[in-house]
Amino acid sequence: MTNNRKRVKHFHERGDLHELTFSCHDQRPLLTNEHWLKLLAKAVDSALVNHQFHLYAFVFMPEHVHLLIYPSGEPDIGGFLKAIKRPISFRIKQGLATSNRRLLDELTVQERPGVTSFRFWQEGPGYDRNLQQPDAIKNSLDYIHMNPVKRELARRPEDWKWSSARYFRSDGAELDSDLPTLTKLPANVWD
C-alpha cells in the first residue's frame, strides 16, 4: 500500500486562510474529557499568539480538530501545529502516568525495537487546505460548524460547546472562556 501523505503538497502563502484538520491517534475519540479540551483550547490560544495567526472558526470533535486560521506574519503551519500538539501530548501523558496506566499503554507505540513513543495525535501534518474564494470560505465554515450535527452530537451547530458556531450565530457574541480566542472575519474576505 502506498503512503499518499508524503506526496501531499502544502502551500503556506501569506494572504490565504487555512483550513486545518488533525486527528487523534488511530482516530480514537480521545477529546471527550473536558479537562483535555480546555488544555487544547489554551494550547490553540498560545500557538495563535506565538506563531502570529488569527483563529476565525473551529470545532473540537471527539477524534479530530478543525481550525480556520489566517497568518498575520510569515506562515509556519508546521510550527503552529507542533505548538498545539506537543504541549497537549506532554500534559496528557503526565496525567495518564499517574491516573490511567491502561490508556497510557494503549497510546504508547513501538517505533522500532527498544524505542517507544507516546501518541496522542495521529502522525503527520494532517489536512491543510488554502482558502481564497468567498464561496470556499463559506463552505468551510458550514462544514466545520455542521460536524457535530452530522455526527448527531448536537441538534444545532450552536449547541455544541466546543465550536465557534455560537459566535457566528450570535453575530460575534462573547464566547465561553473555556474556548480559544476568535477574531472576526474581515469584510473583504466576502468580496
C-alpha positions in Angstrom: 0.0 0.0 0.0 1.3 3.4 -0.9 1.5 6.2 1.6 0.0 9.2 -0.1 0.7 11.5 2.9 4.3 12.1 1.8 3.2 13.3 -1.6 0.7 15.9 -0.4 2.0 19.4 -1.3 1.2 22.2 1.2 1.3 25.8 0.2 1.9 28.3 3.0 1.3 31.6 1.4 0.6 35.0 3.1 -2.9 36.1 2.5 -4.6 32.7 2.4 -6.9 31.3 5.0 -6.0 27.8 6.0 -8.5 25.1 6.9 -6.5 22.7 9.1 -7.7 19.3 10.3 -5.7 17.0 12.6 -6.7 13.8 14.3 -6.2 11.8 17.5 -4.0 8.7 17.2 -5.9 6.0 15.2 -8.9 8.2 15.1 -9.6 7.4 18.7 -12.3 9.5 20.5 -9.8 11.0 23.0 -11.2 14.5 23.0 -14.1 13.8 25.3 -12.5 14.8 28.5 -13.5 18.3 29.5 -10.1 19.0 31.1 -8.2 17.9 27.9 -10.5 20.0 25.8 -9.7 23.1 27.9 -6.0 22.3 27.6 -6.4 22.1 23.8 -8.2 25.5 23.8 -5.3 27.0 25.8 -2.7 25.5 23.5 -4.5 26.8 20.4 -4.5 30.3 22.0 -0.9 30.1 22.9 0.1 28.9 19.4 -2.0 31.7 17.8 0.0 34.4 19.7 3.4 32.8 19.4 3.0 32.0 15.6 1.1 35.1 14.6 -2.2 33.5 13.4 -5.8 34.6 13.9 -8.5 32.0 14.5 -11.7 32.5 12.6 -13.5 29.3 13.2 -13.0 25.9 14.9 -14.6 22.7 16.2 -13.2 20.2 18.5 -14.7 16.8 17.8 -14.1 13.6 19.8 -11.4 12.3 17.5 -10.3 15.3 15.4 -10.0 19.1 15.3 -10.8 21.7 12.6 -9.3 25.1 12.6 -9.8 28.0 10.2 -6.8 30.3 10.6 -5.1 33.3 9.0 -1.4 34.2 9.3 -0.6 37.8 10.2 3.1 37.1 9.6 5.1 34.6 7.7 3.1 31.4 7.9 4.6 28.4 9.6 1.8 25.9 9.7 4.1 23.1 10.9 5.4 25.1 13.8 1.9 26.3 14.7 0.6 22.7 14.8 3.6 21.5 16.8 2.9 24.3 19.3 -0.6 22.9 19.8 0.0 19.2 19.7 3.3 18.8 21.7 2.2 20.5 24.9 -1.2 18.7 24.9 0.6 15.3 24.4 3.1 16.1 27.1 0.4 17.1 29.7 -1.9 14.2 28.9 1.0 11.7 29.1 1.9 13.1 32.5 -1.7 12.8 33.7 -2.1 9.3 32.4 1.2 8.2 34.1 -0.5 8.9 37.5 -4.1 8.1 36.8 -4.8 5.8 33.8 -1.9 3.4 33.1 -4.0 1.3 30.7 -4.7 4.2 28.3 -1.1 5.3 28.6 0.0 1.8 27.5 -2.6 1.8 24.6 -1.2 5.1 23.3 2.4 4.1 23.6 3.6 2.6 20.3 6.8 0.8 19.4 8.6 2.7 16.7 11.4 0.2 16.4 13.0 -2.4 18.7 13.7 -0.8 22.1 12.1 2.6 21.1 8.6 3.6 22.1 6.7 6.8 21.7 3.5 8.2 23.3 1.0 9.0 20.5 -2.0 11.2 21.4 -2.1 12.7 17.9 -2.0 11.0 14.5 1.4 11.3 12.9 1.9 13.9 10.2 0.6 17.4 9.5 -3.0 16.4 8.9 -5.0 18.2 6.3 -4.3 21.7 5.2 -6.4 23.5 2.6 -5.8 27.0 1.4 -8.9 29.1 1.0 -9.1 32.3 -1.1 -12.6 32.4 -2.6 -15.6 33.6 -0.6 -17.7 30.5 -1.6 -14.9 28.2 -0.4 -14.6 30.1 2.9 -18.4 29.9 3.4 -18.4 26.2 2.6 -15.6 25.6 5.0 -17.4 27.5 7.8 -20.5 25.5 7.2 -18.6 22.2 7.1 -16.7 23.0 10.3 -19.8 24.0 12.2 -22.0 21.2 10.9 -19.6 18.5 12.1 -21.3 17.9 15.5 -24.8 17.9 13.9 -23.9 15.4 11.2 -22.4 13.1 13.8 -25.6 13.6 16.0 -23.6 15.1 18.9 -25.8 18.2 18.8 -29.2 19.2 17.3 -27.9 22.5 16.1 -24.3 23.7 15.4 -24.5 26.4 18.2 -25.5 23.7 20.7 -22.0 22.1 20.6 -19.9 23.9 23.2 -16.5 23.1 21.6 -17.2 25.1 18.4 -17.3 28.7 17.1 -20.8 28.2 15.7 -22.4 30.2 18.5 -20.1 33.1 17.8 -21.3 33.2 14.2 -24.9 32.6 15.0 -25.0 35.5 17.6 -23.0 37.9 15.4 -19.8 37.9 17.4 -21.2 37.4 21.0 -18.8 36.6 23.8 -17.6 33.0 23.8 -17.2 30.8 26.8 -13.9 31.4 28.5 -13.0 27.7 28.0 -12.8 28.2 24.3 -10.0 29.6 22.2 -10.0 33.3 21.2 -11.6 34.1 17.9 -11.1 37.0 15.5 -14.0 38.2 13.4 -13.5 37.5 9.7 -12.7 40.8 7.8 -15.4 42.0 5.5 -13.1 41.9 2.5 -13.0 38.0 2.5 -16.6 38.0 1.3 -15.8 40.2 -1.7 
